Structure formats: structure tokens, C-alpha cells
Amino acid sequence: WCGCADIVVDAGDSLALTYILSDECRRLGKALVSASVLGLSGYAGVFCGGGPSYRAVFPEMPRRAGSCAQTGVLGSVVGVLGTLQAHLTLAQVLGLDPPVLGRLVTVDLARLRFGGFSFSRVAEPPEPLLRFIAPSEVRPADLVVDLRSRSEAPVS
């Protein structure tokens, strides 16, 4: 589902989705532009596509992570990070200088601070610590434990 894209933009509110997209973009050699917002802060960066993956920068999913639904966000912070994500996408597509691949921009609007760093030299982990699979990869002999509540489960 990412194969036909020139660049992949992560617009989900799920760390699991970000890891899945990163793993797939790394496999396909596609750039991934991801952003995350929580409360009054967040970050955006360009991963894969010749640079380190999201998993290289954040090797393990946090055991407990907030979400927009649980912790909340301020709309203006989402607007700033969404605009930054759009800019990084355009900069990557247009090949603007300096390159944005392998860069993370941090935003803390509680303190009105912007920052960032390069992760272009971060090494990839030897293999994903937690491998996500597609439903088509589940075999009859596999045991599937779905931890979602009834309201979260897909309707069949």
C-alpha cells in the first residue's frame, strides 16, 4: 500500500502505525514524514528513503504512551506540527537544501521553543524488536489474541 507512493506521510494517532509505516518504508526505500503531537509539544521528521528509520531513532515502542484521545492536544499545536510536516514533505519532494532527510524538528509551544537535531548517522537496529504482520500472514495454527475492546474491534 506504500509501494506506489513517492513519499509516505504518517497522519495517524498511533505509534504502532508509525512503526509499521517506518518498517514498510525502510523495506521499500521510500521516505516517511512523521509527526507527533501530545499536549503542547511535538516533533516532525523525515525517516527512511536513504536515511535512518523511525525504529533506528526510537528503537522500542514505549510501554505506556499517551494519545491525543487520552491526554489531549491544543488545536494550534496540531496546526503548527501539521504545517511543519507539510513543509518537510515538500522540502523532501523538491530536494531543498539543506536536506531534511534524517532531521527531527522539536516544538514546545508551552515554552515557545523550537529545536531539533540530525539523526542521519544513527545505525539501524539489526532487526525489528516487534514485528507487525498483515492479517493475510496469520496462519490457521497461529494463536491470535486481540486486546481491543468490543467498541474498538473491526466490524465483520
Rosetta silent file (secondary structure, phi, psi, omega in degrees, C-alpha in Angstrom):
SEQUENCE: WCGCADIVVDAGDSLALTYILSDECRRLGKALVSASVLGLSGYAGVFCGGGPSYRAVFPEMPRRAGSCAQTGVLGSVVGVLGTLQAHLTLAQVLGLDPPVLGRLVTVDLARLRFGGFSFSRVAEPPEPLLRFIAPSEVRPADLVVDLRSRSEAPVS
SCORE:     score description
SCORE:     0.000 S_00000001
   1 L     0.000  -13.218  174.345    0.000    0.000    0.000 S_00000001
   2 L  -101.481  -11.522 -172.145    3.036    2.300    0.166 S_00000001
   3 L   -60.025  -33.447 -176.431    4.675    0.940   -2.976 S_00000001
   4 L   -87.796   -6.388 -178.239    3.054    3.330   -5.439 S_00000001
   5 L   -84.582  147.053  172.638    3.771    6.454   -3.353 S_00000001
   6 L   -79.394  -34.103 -179.770    6.778    8.703   -3.911 S_00000001
   7 E  -148.376  146.291 -178.050    6.721    9.717   -0.250 S_00000001
   8 E  -111.857  130.419  178.748    4.630    8.496    2.693 S_00000001
   9 E  -110.221  119.435  179.938    3.070   10.923    5.178 S_00000001
  10 E   -85.088  110.810 -179.284    2.166    9.468    8.580 S_00000001
  11 L  -122.090   27.589 -178.836   -1.031   11.187    9.727 S_00000001
  12 L   -98.138  161.170  176.656   -2.269    8.614   12.256 S_00000001
  13 L  -104.245   54.691 -175.869   -2.693    8.894   16.011 S_00000001
  14 L  -152.768  120.616  176.299   -0.956    5.587   16.671 S_00000001
  15 H   -64.049  -35.448  178.218    2.658    4.753   17.475 S_00000001
  16 H   -59.503  -42.801  178.373    2.069    1.221   16.223 S_00000001
  17 H   -62.086  -41.258  179.259    1.073    2.664   12.837 S_00000001
  18 H   -60.471  -43.734  178.057    4.214    4.817   12.775 S_00000001
  19 H   -65.150  -41.404  178.178    6.410    1.747   13.370 S_00000001
  20 H   -61.797  -48.227  179.381    4.529   -0.240   10.712 S_00000001
  21 H   -61.547  -42.114  179.853    4.893    2.583    8.170 S_00000001
  22 H   -62.789  -45.536  178.858    8.571    3.007    9.018 S_00000001
  23 H   -60.146  -42.667 -179.177    9.294   -0.705    8.625 S_00000001
  24 H   -69.902  -42.324  178.545    7.497   -0.773    5.274 S_00000001
  25 H   -64.919  -37.711  176.588    9.126    2.454    4.026 S_00000001
  26 H   -62.112  -44.538 -179.477   12.556    1.146    5.021 S_00000001
  27 H   -62.218  -39.179 -176.491   11.868   -2.080    3.117 S_00000001
  28 H   -89.039  -10.747 -176.823   10.706   -0.143    0.029 S_00000001
  29 L    74.181   26.195 -179.658   13.301    2.647    0.228 S_00000001
  30 L   -98.833  147.018  175.607   10.574    5.310    0.491 S_00000001
  31 E   -75.988  142.678  177.846   10.825    8.467    2.586 S_00000001
  32 E  -121.785  123.955  175.035    8.458    8.716    5.562 S_00000001
  33 E  -105.407  116.169 -175.716    7.436   12.075    7.009 S_00000001
  34 E  -123.259  145.976  175.738    6.086   11.580   10.508 S_00000001
  35 E  -136.811  152.368  178.834    4.832   13.992   13.144 S_00000001
  36 E  -140.155  136.576  179.713    3.669   13.511   16.698 S_00000001
  37 E  -131.294  135.719  174.141    1.754   15.888   18.951 S_00000001
  38 E  -149.604  121.281 -178.686    0.896   15.482   22.609 S_00000001
  39 E    65.914 -118.726 -177.231   -0.334   18.300   24.801 S_00000001
  40 L  -109.241   15.479 -178.180    1.603   21.446   23.924 S_00000001
  41 E  -141.834  170.589  178.451    4.606   19.840   22.231 S_00000001
  42 E   177.324 -171.778  179.564    5.606   17.533   19.439 S_00000001
  43 E  -153.506  161.925  173.798    8.065   16.783   16.697 S_00000001
  44 E  -143.042  145.982 -179.165    8.263   16.092   12.980 S_00000001
  45 E  -158.017  167.177  179.609   10.954   14.329   10.996 S_00000001
  46 E  -117.237  120.569 -173.183   11.863   12.613    7.746 S_00000001
  47 E  -119.518  167.243  174.804   12.851    8.956    8.026 S_00000001
  48 E    58.316 -154.922  177.861   13.835    6.061    5.716 S_00000001
  49 L    54.833   34.185 -177.489   14.262    6.722    1.982 S_00000001
  50 L   106.224   -8.321  176.761   18.049    6.515    2.283 S_00000001
  51 L  -117.530  178.742  179.205   18.185    7.742    5.875 S_00000001
  52 L   -63.380  152.306  179.643   17.643    6.035    9.217 S_00000001
  53 L   -82.871  168.743  174.523   14.213    4.642   10.034 S_00000001
  54 H   -58.190  -40.171 -179.326   11.906    5.724   12.837 S_00000001
  55 H   -65.483  -28.523  177.057   12.873    2.493   14.607 S_00000001
  56 H   -68.521  -36.433 -179.305   16.574    3.490   14.443 S_00000001
  57 H   -82.013  -38.989  179.915   15.813    6.714   16.316 S_00000001
  58 L  -123.995   81.159 -171.413   13.180    5.199   18.630 S_00000001
  59 L   -59.535  -34.107 -176.958   14.177    1.501   18.877 S_00000001
  60 L  -123.779  140.143  172.701   11.404    0.441   21.237 S_00000001
  61 L   -67.035  137.853  177.320    7.781    1.439   21.480 S_00000001
  62 L   -62.542  143.984  178.821    7.146    2.980   24.878 S_00000001
  63 L   -63.603  -38.072  177.318    5.351    0.644   27.267 S_00000001
  64 L  -130.596  121.080  179.007    2.948    3.422   28.114 S_00000001
  65 L  -133.756  139.073  177.019    2.335    6.233   25.714 S_00000001
  66 L   -74.992  165.291  173.907   -0.347    8.849   25.745 S_00000001
  67 L  -132.436  165.945  178.013   -2.554    9.541   22.790 S_00000001
  68 H   -57.319  -40.259 -178.243   -4.418   12.617   21.648 S_00000001
  69 H   -65.432  -35.475 -177.113   -7.655   10.962   22.780 S_00000001
  70 H   -86.272  -47.726 -172.332   -6.284   10.249   26.275 S_00000001
  71 H   -93.495  -32.712 -178.824   -4.003   13.186   27.010 S_00000001
  72 L    93.089  158.874  176.806   -5.414   15.840   24.723 S_00000001
  73 E  -143.759  158.255  174.086   -3.837   18.351   22.399 S_00000001
  74 L   -96.337  130.539 -175.355   -4.285   22.019   21.692 S_00000001
  75 H   -53.108  -37.692 -179.325   -5.548   22.655   18.174 S_00000001
  76 H   -66.006  -32.303  178.094   -2.953   25.330   17.471 S_00000001
  77 H   -68.411  -42.630  175.896   -0.147   22.862   18.303 S_00000001
  78 H   -60.166  -40.890  178.521   -1.618   20.342   15.858 S_00000001
  79 H   -61.695  -44.217  179.451   -1.782   23.143   13.279 S_00000001
  80 H   -63.547  -47.494 -178.142    1.883   24.077   13.756 S_00000001
  81 H   -69.223  -36.245  176.660    3.070   20.455   13.571 S_00000001
  82 H   -64.273  -41.147  177.372    0.801   19.674   10.607 S_00000001
  83 H   -66.247  -41.208  176.830    2.168   22.683    8.740 S_00000001
  84 H   -62.351  -41.908  178.282    5.728   21.653    9.635 S_00000001
  85 H   -63.109  -41.953  177.313    5.007   18.115    8.408 S_00000001
  86 H   -63.087  -41.462  178.892    3.638   19.514    5.134 S_00000001
  87 H   -63.919  -44.131  178.500    6.743   21.694    4.742 S_00000001
  88 H   -61.859  -37.603  177.627    9.085   18.757    5.373 S_00000001
  89 H   -62.369  -49.020  179.251    7.159   16.731    2.791 S_00000001
  90 H   -64.026  -41.579  179.291    7.500   19.466    0.170 S_00000001
  91 H   -61.354  -39.218  178.415   11.167   20.037    1.047 S_00000001
  92 H   -67.660  -46.431 -178.863   11.867   16.315    0.590 S_00000001
  93 H   -63.591  -41.422 -176.874    9.957   16.102   -2.703 S_00000001
  94 H   -83.873   -8.353 -179.622   11.582   19.270   -4.081 S_00000001
  95 L    66.999   37.233 -178.796   15.067   18.355   -2.841 S_00000001
  96 L   -63.960  154.582  179.806   15.505   21.648   -0.990 S_00000001
  97 L  -112.033  130.953    4.369   18.860   22.464    0.551 S_00000001
  98 L   -75.392  154.352 -178.838   19.722   21.743    3.297 S_00000001
  99 L   -63.473  146.884  179.597   18.228   18.254    3.046 S_00000001
 100 L   -97.561  -13.235  178.990   15.512   17.352    5.552 S_00000001
 101 E   -62.276  130.048 -179.566   16.092   13.578    5.435 S_00000001
 102 L    80.500   22.809  178.823   17.496   12.427    8.773 S_00000001
 103 E  -124.657  143.747  176.385   16.360   15.541   10.655 S_00000001
 104 E  -123.846  129.837  177.860   13.934   15.895   13.542 S_00000001
 105 E  -108.816  127.361  179.906   12.359   19.240   14.467 S_00000001
 106 E  -106.460  145.632 -178.226   11.027   19.605   18.009 S_00000001
 107 E  -132.777  126.953  174.770    8.350   22.057   19.082 S_00000001
 108 E  -126.761   94.680 -175.949    7.486   23.072   22.658 S_00000001
 109 L   -81.145  -10.947  172.658    4.742   25.672   22.492 S_00000001
 110 L   -66.791  -35.510 -179.370    4.339   25.780   26.284 S_00000001
 111 L  -109.441    3.906 -178.576    7.771   27.449   26.388 S_00000001
 112 L    54.826   50.373 -179.824    7.698   28.827   22.834 S_00000001
 113 E  -123.659  138.689  172.306   10.808   26.856   21.854 S_00000001
 114 E  -118.117  144.150  178.299   11.786   25.187   18.622 S_00000001
 115 E  -151.585 -163.179  177.717   14.742   22.844   18.362 S_00000001
 116 E   160.654  175.066  179.822   15.919   19.815   16.521 S_00000001
 117 E  -160.970  162.595  175.690   18.755   17.556   15.642 S_00000001
 118 E   -94.083  135.937  173.864   20.196   15.404   12.894 S_00000001
 119 L  -120.810   22.535 -173.816   19.895   11.640   13.199 S_00000001
 120 L   -64.456  -19.081 -179.359   21.393   10.914    9.779 S_00000001
 121 L  -105.250    9.440  179.515   24.241    8.832   11.264 S_00000001
 122 L   -71.678  134.045 -179.278   22.120    6.708   13.609 S_00000001
 123 L   -79.747  146.465  175.926   22.600    2.982   12.970 S_00000001
 124 L   -73.302  143.931  172.422   19.653    0.739   12.184 S_00000001
 125 L   -66.277  154.009 -176.388   18.805   -1.939   14.732 S_00000001
 126 L   -58.367  -37.114  176.587   19.721   -5.435   13.490 S_00000001
 127 L  -159.126  156.371  179.316   16.053   -6.401   13.182 S_00000001
 128 L   -58.060  135.493  179.157   12.730   -5.041   14.391 S_00000001
 129 L   -72.730  -29.213  177.767   12.211   -5.831   18.060 S_00000001
 130 L  -133.594  112.129 -176.857    8.495   -6.196   17.483 S_00000001
 131 L   -92.404  127.688  175.566    7.419   -7.329   14.046 S_00000001
 132 L   -92.373  143.687  179.446    3.976   -6.320   12.852 S_00000001
 133 L  -125.135  156.184  176.625    2.217   -8.621   10.409 S_00000001
 134 L   -81.449  153.542  177.401   -0.634   -8.205    7.976 S_00000001
 135 H   -53.966  -31.506 -179.515   -3.855  -10.156    8.529 S_00000001
 136 H   -68.197  -17.026  179.687   -3.002  -12.192    5.418 S_00000001
 137 H   -86.865   -8.847  179.303    0.127  -13.506    7.203 S_00000001
 138 L   -74.864  128.540 -178.767   -1.870  -15.100   10.042 S_00000001
 139 L  -102.702  156.672 -179.331   -1.954  -18.893    9.639 S_00000001
 140 L   -55.381  -31.201 -178.514   -4.614  -21.295   10.989 S_00000001
 141 L   -80.208   -9.773 -179.187   -2.146  -22.703   13.541 S_00000001
 142 L   -76.047  146.695  173.761   -1.395  -19.209   14.963 S_00000001
 143 L   -98.896  119.996 -179.478   -2.970  -18.054   18.213 S_00000001
 144 L  -107.832  124.133  176.845   -4.343  -14.528   17.841 S_00000001
 145 L  -114.736  112.600 -178.774   -5.102  -12.554   20.992 S_00000001
 146 L   -96.871  116.296 -175.671   -6.996   -9.334   20.259 S_00000001
 147 L   -92.791    3.325  179.476   -6.678   -6.891   23.154 S_00000001
 148 L   -74.430  152.012  173.852   -9.074   -4.320   21.761 S_00000001
 149 L   -74.534  167.608 -179.566  -12.383   -3.667   23.463 S_00000001
 150 L   -57.654  -36.405 -178.758  -15.572   -4.572   21.595 S_00000001
 151 L   -70.727  -23.094  179.799  -16.022   -0.936   20.570 S_00000001
 152 L   -90.080  -21.022 -174.807  -12.509   -0.851   19.048 S_00000001
 153 L   -69.261  148.669  178.619  -12.726   -4.173   17.206 S_00000001
 154 L   -66.746  147.885  177.505  -13.434   -4.177   13.465 S_00000001
 155 L   -86.905  127.625 -178.857  -16.980   -4.886   12.365 S_00000001
 156 L  -110.592    0.000    0.000  -17.161   -8.031   10.257 S_00000001
